Amino acid sequence: MHGQRLRHTVRVMKPVHTRSDLGEDQISWLKIAERPCAIVPVSAADRTRADQPVSDVTQRIRMWWYEGLRHDHRLEMDGRVFEIVSVINRDERNKTMECLCTEQGGAA
């Protein structure tokens, strides 16, 4: 991430599954960390490969390596929610990572 400023801070949120009194599965989100990062919007060119849409990925979030970050976690910042589509170990060296994310509505 040389030359890239980590000017944002995201909260890493982990899903917590519980049961309601009626036995329904409920999901709440537990903050497990705060991490500096760079949020880079994905361009239309990045979202298309061979004239076919690749995915709904809207943001690329880059940060220093964080052990245990998984695609079922999510990232939050200032009321914005980023659902993680993929976690990439850049250079396979456990130094930096990139999360491909889809931005959702307001925080739950």
PyMOL commands that place a pseudoatom at each C-alpha (Angstrom):
pseudoatom trace, name=CA, resn=MET, resi=1, chain=A, elem=C, hetatm=0, pos=[0.000, 0.000, 0.000]
pseudoatom trace, name=CA, resn=HIS, resi=2, chain=A, elem=C, hetatm=0, pos=[2.898, 2.294, -0.619]
pseudoatom trace, name=CA, resn=GLY, resi=3, chain=A, elem=C, hetatm=0, pos=[1.668, 5.699, -1.636]
pseudoatom trace, name=CA, resn=GLN, resi=4, chain=A, elem=C, hetatm=0, pos=[-1.944, 4.923, -0.703]
pseudoatom trace, name=CA, resn=ARG, resi=5, chain=A, elem=C, hetatm=0, pos=[-3.327, 6.822, 2.238]
pseudoatom trace, name=CA, resn=LEU, resi=6, chain=A, elem=C, hetatm=0, pos=[-5.370, 4.949, 4.772]
pseudoatom trace, name=CA, resn=ARG, resi=7, chain=A, elem=C, hetatm=0, pos=[-7.562, 7.955, 5.467]
pseudoatom trace, name=CA, resn=HIS, resi=8, chain=A, elem=C, hetatm=0, pos=[-10.739, 6.124, 6.488]
pseudoatom trace, name=CA, resn=THR, resi=9, chain=A, elem=C, hetatm=0, pos=[-11.516, 4.070, 9.569]
pseudoatom trace, name=CA, resn=VAL, resi=10, chain=A, elem=C, hetatm=0, pos=[-13.960, 1.185, 9.342]
pseudoatom trace, name=CA, resn=ARG, resi=11, chain=A, elem=C, hetatm=0, pos=[-15.503, -0.919, 12.070]
pseudoatom trace, name=CA, resn=VAL, resi=12, chain=A, elem=C, hetatm=0, pos=[-15.189, -4.660, 11.501]
pseudoatom trace, name=CA, resn=MET, resi=13, chain=A, elem=C, hetatm=0, pos=[-18.524, -6.207, 12.437]
pseudoatom trace, name=CA, resn=LYS, resi=14, chain=A, elem=C, hetatm=0, pos=[-19.128, -9.903, 13.178]
pseudoatom trace, name=CA, resn=PRO, resi=15, chain=A, elem=C, hetatm=0, pos=[-22.580, -11.489, 12.926]
pseudoatom trace, name=CA, resn=VAL, resi=16, chain=A, elem=C, hetatm=0, pos=[-24.030, -12.849, 16.164]
pseudoatom trace, name=CA, resn=HIS, resi=17, chain=A, elem=C, hetatm=0, pos=[-26.869, -15.351, 15.750]
pseudoatom trace, name=CA, resn=THR, resi=18, chain=A, elem=C, hetatm=0, pos=[-29.467, -15.608, 18.516]
pseudoatom trace, name=CA, resn=ARG, resi=19, chain=A, elem=C, hetatm=0, pos=[-32.985, -16.982, 18.867]
pseudoatom trace, name=CA, resn=SER, resi=20, chain=A, elem=C, hetatm=0, pos=[-35.973, -14.828, 19.728]
pseudoatom trace, name=CA, resn=ASP, resi=21, chain=A, elem=C, hetatm=0, pos=[-38.605, -15.891, 22.267]
pseudoatom trace, name=CA, resn=LEU, resi=22, chain=A, elem=C, hetatm=0, pos=[-40.567, -17.280, 19.309]
pseudoatom trace, name=CA, resn=GLY, resi=23, chain=A, elem=C, hetatm=0, pos=[-37.593, -19.355, 18.143]
pseudoatom trace, name=CA, resn=GLU, resi=24, chain=A, elem=C, hetatm=0, pos=[-36.791, -17.161, 15.135]
pseudoatom trace, name=CA, resn=ASP, resi=25, chain=A, elem=C, hetatm=0, pos=[-33.163, -16.750, 14.102]
pseudoatom trace, name=CA, resn=GLN, resi=26, chain=A, elem=C, hetatm=0, pos=[-31.985, -13.172, 14.662]
pseudoatom trace, name=CA, resn=ILE, resi=27, chain=A, elem=C, hetatm=0, pos=[-28.735, -11.564, 13.552]
pseudoatom trace, name=CA, resn=SER, resi=28, chain=A, elem=C, hetatm=0, pos=[-27.128, -8.689, 15.397]
pseudoatom trace, name=CA, resn=TRP, resi=29, chain=A, elem=C, hetatm=0, pos=[-23.696, -7.211, 14.685]
pseudoatom trace, name=CA, resn=LEU, resi=30, chain=A, elem=C, hetatm=0, pos=[-20.817, -7.054, 17.153]
pseudoatom trace, name=CA, resn=LYS, resi=31, chain=A, elem=C, hetatm=0, pos=[-17.903, -4.670, 16.629]
pseudoatom trace, name=CA, resn=ILE, resi=32, chain=A, elem=C, hetatm=0, pos=[-14.669, -6.649, 16.874]
pseudoatom trace, name=CA, resn=ALA, resi=33, chain=A, elem=C, hetatm=0, pos=[-12.156, -4.077, 15.599]
pseudoatom trace, name=CA, resn=GLU, resi=34, chain=A, elem=C, hetatm=0, pos=[-11.541, -0.688, 14.056]
pseudoatom trace, name=CA, resn=ARG, resi=35, chain=A, elem=C, hetatm=0, pos=[-9.112, -0.566, 11.151]
pseudoatom trace, name=CA, resn=PRO, resi=36, chain=A, elem=C, hetatm=0, pos=[-7.577, 2.225, 9.061]
pseudoatom trace, name=CA, resn=CYS, resi=37, chain=A, elem=C, hetatm=0, pos=[-8.242, 1.670, 5.378]
pseudoatom trace, name=CA, resn=ALA, resi=38, chain=A, elem=C, hetatm=0, pos=[-8.500, 3.150, 1.905]
pseudoatom trace, name=CA, resn=ILE, resi=39, chain=A, elem=C, hetatm=0, pos=[-11.893, 2.977, 0.212]
pseudoatom trace, name=CA, resn=VAL, resi=40, chain=A, elem=C, hetatm=0, pos=[-11.689, 2.996, -3.566]
pseudoatom trace, name=CA, resn=PRO, resi=41, chain=A, elem=C, hetatm=0, pos=[-14.861, 3.034, -5.688]
pseudoatom trace, name=CA, resn=VAL, resi=42, chain=A, elem=C, hetatm=0, pos=[-14.859, 0.371, -8.376]
pseudoatom trace, name=CA, resn=SER, resi=43, chain=A, elem=C, hetatm=0, pos=[-15.149, 1.913, -11.821]
pseudoatom trace, name=CA, resn=ALA, resi=44, chain=A, elem=C, hetatm=0, pos=[-17.584, 0.726, -14.479]
pseudoatom trace, name=CA, resn=ALA, resi=45, chain=A, elem=C, hetatm=0, pos=[-14.613, -0.632, -16.454]
pseudoatom trace, name=CA, resn=ASP, resi=46, chain=A, elem=C, hetatm=0, pos=[-13.508, -2.700, -13.440]
pseudoatom trace, name=CA, resn=ARG, resi=47, chain=A, elem=C, hetatm=0, pos=[-17.045, -4.061, -13.075]
pseudoatom trace, name=CA, resn=THR, resi=48, chain=A, elem=C, hetatm=0, pos=[-17.162, -5.378, -16.629]
pseudoatom trace, name=CA, resn=ARG, resi=49, chain=A, elem=C, hetatm=0, pos=[-15.026, -8.146, -18.036]
pseudoatom trace, name=CA, resn=ALA, resi=50, chain=A, elem=C, hetatm=0, pos=[-15.448, -9.237, -21.685]
pseudoatom trace, name=CA, resn=ASP, resi=51, chain=A, elem=C, hetatm=0, pos=[-18.545, -7.022, -21.870]
pseudoatom trace, name=CA, resn=GLN, resi=52, chain=A, elem=C, hetatm=0, pos=[-20.222, -9.062, -19.113]
pseudoatom trace, name=CA, resn=PRO, resi=53, chain=A, elem=C, hetatm=0, pos=[-21.020, -7.727, -15.622]
pseudoatom trace, name=CA, resn=VAL, resi=54, chain=A, elem=C, hetatm=0, pos=[-18.624, -9.333, -13.120]
pseudoatom trace, name=CA, resn=SER, resi=55, chain=A, elem=C, hetatm=0, pos=[-20.517, -8.763, -9.872]
pseudoatom trace, name=CA, resn=ASP, resi=56, chain=A, elem=C, hetatm=0, pos=[-22.250, -6.189, -7.739]
pseudoatom trace, name=CA, resn=VAL, resi=57, chain=A, elem=C, hetatm=0, pos=[-18.942, -5.077, -6.212]
pseudoatom trace, name=CA, resn=THR, resi=58, chain=A, elem=C, hetatm=0, pos=[-18.998, -1.304, -5.732]
pseudoatom trace, name=CA, resn=GLN, resi=59, chain=A, elem=C, hetatm=0, pos=[-16.007, -0.667, -3.445]
pseudoatom trace, name=CA, resn=ARG, resi=60, chain=A, elem=C, hetatm=0, pos=[-12.491, -1.974, -2.976]
pseudoatom trace, name=CA, resn=ILE, resi=61, chain=A, elem=C, hetatm=0, pos=[-11.369, -1.548, 0.639]
pseudoatom trace, name=CA, resn=ARG, resi=62, chain=A, elem=C, hetatm=0, pos=[-7.638, -1.912, 1.258]
pseudoatom trace, name=CA, resn=MET, resi=63, chain=A, elem=C, hetatm=0, pos=[-6.057, -2.300, 4.678]
pseudoatom trace, name=CA, resn=TRP, resi=64, chain=A, elem=C, hetatm=0, pos=[-3.193, -3.876, 6.545]
pseudoatom trace, name=CA, resn=TRP, resi=65, chain=A, elem=C, hetatm=0, pos=[-3.579, -7.589, 7.172]
pseudoatom trace, name=CA, resn=TYR, resi=66, chain=A, elem=C, hetatm=0, pos=[-6.220, -8.484, 9.753]
pseudoatom trace, name=CA, resn=GLU, resi=67, chain=A, elem=C, hetatm=0, pos=[-6.235, -12.173, 10.704]
pseudoatom trace, name=CA, resn=GLY, resi=68, chain=A, elem=C, hetatm=0, pos=[-9.685, -13.719, 10.740]
pseudoatom trace, name=CA, resn=LEU, resi=69, chain=A, elem=C, hetatm=0, pos=[-11.566, -11.253, 8.524]
pseudoatom trace, name=CA, resn=ARG, resi=70, chain=A, elem=C, hetatm=0, pos=[-14.098, -13.297, 6.542]
pseudoatom trace, name=CA, resn=HIS, resi=71, chain=A, elem=C, hetatm=0, pos=[-16.729, -12.744, 3.903]
pseudoatom trace, name=CA, resn=ASP, resi=72, chain=A, elem=C, hetatm=0, pos=[-19.549, -13.147, 6.467]
pseudoatom trace, name=CA, resn=HIS, resi=73, chain=A, elem=C, hetatm=0, pos=[-18.266, -10.103, 8.377]
pseudoatom trace, name=CA, resn=ARG, resi=74, chain=A, elem=C, hetatm=0, pos=[-19.105, -6.611, 7.262]
pseudoatom trace, name=CA, resn=LEU, resi=75, chain=A, elem=C, hetatm=0, pos=[-17.463, -3.203, 7.456]
pseudoatom trace, name=CA, resn=GLU, resi=76, chain=A, elem=C, hetatm=0, pos=[-19.176, -0.008, 8.640]
pseudoatom trace, name=CA, resn=MET, resi=77, chain=A, elem=C, hetatm=0, pos=[-18.207, 3.648, 8.438]
pseudoatom trace, name=CA, resn=ASP, resi=78, chain=A, elem=C, hetatm=0, pos=[-20.294, 6.753, 9.183]
pseudoatom trace, name=CA, resn=GLY, resi=79, chain=A, elem=C, hetatm=0, pos=[-23.642, 5.027, 8.618]
pseudoatom trace, name=CA, resn=ARG, resi=80, chain=A, elem=C, hetatm=0, pos=[-22.417, 3.228, 5.507]
pseudoatom trace, name=CA, resn=VAL, resi=81, chain=A, elem=C, hetatm=0, pos=[-22.466, -0.581, 5.420]
pseudoatom trace, name=CA, resn=PHE, resi=82, chain=A, elem=C, hetatm=0, pos=[-20.127, -2.612, 3.220]
pseudoatom trace, name=CA, resn=GLU, resi=83, chain=A, elem=C, hetatm=0, pos=[-21.031, -6.280, 2.740]
pseudoatom trace, name=CA, resn=ILE, resi=84, chain=A, elem=C, hetatm=0, pos=[-17.861, -8.247, 1.996]
pseudoatom trace, name=CA, resn=VAL, resi=85, chain=A, elem=C, hetatm=0, pos=[-18.014, -10.266, -1.221]
pseudoatom trace, name=CA, resn=SER, resi=86, chain=A, elem=C, hetatm=0, pos=[-14.390, -11.429, -1.186]
pseudoatom trace, name=CA, resn=VAL, resi=87, chain=A, elem=C, hetatm=0, pos=[-11.278, -11.071, 0.968]
pseudoatom trace, name=CA, resn=ILE, resi=88, chain=A, elem=C, hetatm=0, pos=[-7.983, -11.084, -0.930]
pseudoatom trace, name=CA, resn=ASN, resi=89, chain=A, elem=C, hetatm=0, pos=[-4.588, -11.657, 0.694]
pseudoatom trace, name=CA, resn=ARG, resi=90, chain=A, elem=C, hetatm=0, pos=[-2.549, -9.374, -1.555]
pseudoatom trace, name=CA, resn=ASP, resi=91, chain=A, elem=C, hetatm=0, pos=[0.749, -10.939, -2.592]
pseudoatom trace, name=CA, resn=GLU, resi=92, chain=A, elem=C, hetatm=0, pos=[-0.074, -13.923, -0.307]
pseudoatom trace, name=CA, resn=ARG, resi=93, chain=A, elem=C, hetatm=0, pos=[2.259, -12.493, 2.350]
pseudoatom trace, name=CA, resn=ASN, resi=94, chain=A, elem=C, hetatm=0, pos=[-0.196, -11.636, 5.161]
pseudoatom trace, name=CA, resn=LYS, resi=95, chain=A, elem=C, hetatm=0, pos=[0.840, -7.986, 4.950]
pseudoatom trace, name=CA, resn=THR, resi=96, chain=A, elem=C, hetatm=0, pos=[-2.040, -6.259, 3.163]
pseudoatom trace, name=CA, resn=MET, resi=97, chain=A, elem=C, hetatm=0, pos=[-5.540, -7.260, 2.190]
pseudoatom trace, name=CA, resn=GLU, resi=98, chain=A, elem=C, hetatm=0, pos=[-8.255, -6.081, -0.108]
pseudoatom trace, name=CA, resn=CYS, resi=99, chain=A, elem=C, hetatm=0, pos=[-11.954, -6.556, 0.474]
pseudoatom trace, name=CA, resn=LEU, resi=100, chain=A, elem=C, hetatm=0, pos=[-14.259, -6.421, -2.500]
pseudoatom trace, name=CA, resn=CYS, resi=101, chain=A, elem=C, hetatm=0, pos=[-17.538, -5.061, -1.142]
pseudoatom trace, name=CA, resn=THR, resi=102, chain=A, elem=C, hetatm=0, pos=[-21.060, -4.104, -2.031]
pseudoatom trace, name=CA, resn=GLU, resi=103, chain=A, elem=C, hetatm=0, pos=[-22.298, -0.968, -0.318]
pseudoatom trace, name=CA, resn=GLN, resi=104, chain=A, elem=C, hetatm=0, pos=[-25.701, -1.398, 1.342]
pseudoatom trace, name=CA, resn=GLY, resi=105, chain=A, elem=C, hetatm=0, pos=[-28.149, 1.153, 2.737]
pseudoatom trace, name=CA, resn=GLY, resi=106, chain=A, elem=C, hetatm=0, pos=[-27.828, 2.640, 6.246]
pseudoatom trace, name=CA, resn=ALA, resi=107, chain=A, elem=C, hetatm=0, pos=[-26.297, 0.774, 9.187]
pseudoatom trace, name=CA, resn=ALA, resi=108, chain=A, elem=C, hetatm=0, pos=[-28.523, -1.673, 11.003]
for i in range(1, 108): cmd.bond("trace and resi %d" % i, "trace and resi %d" % (i + 1))
show_as sticks, trace
zoom trace
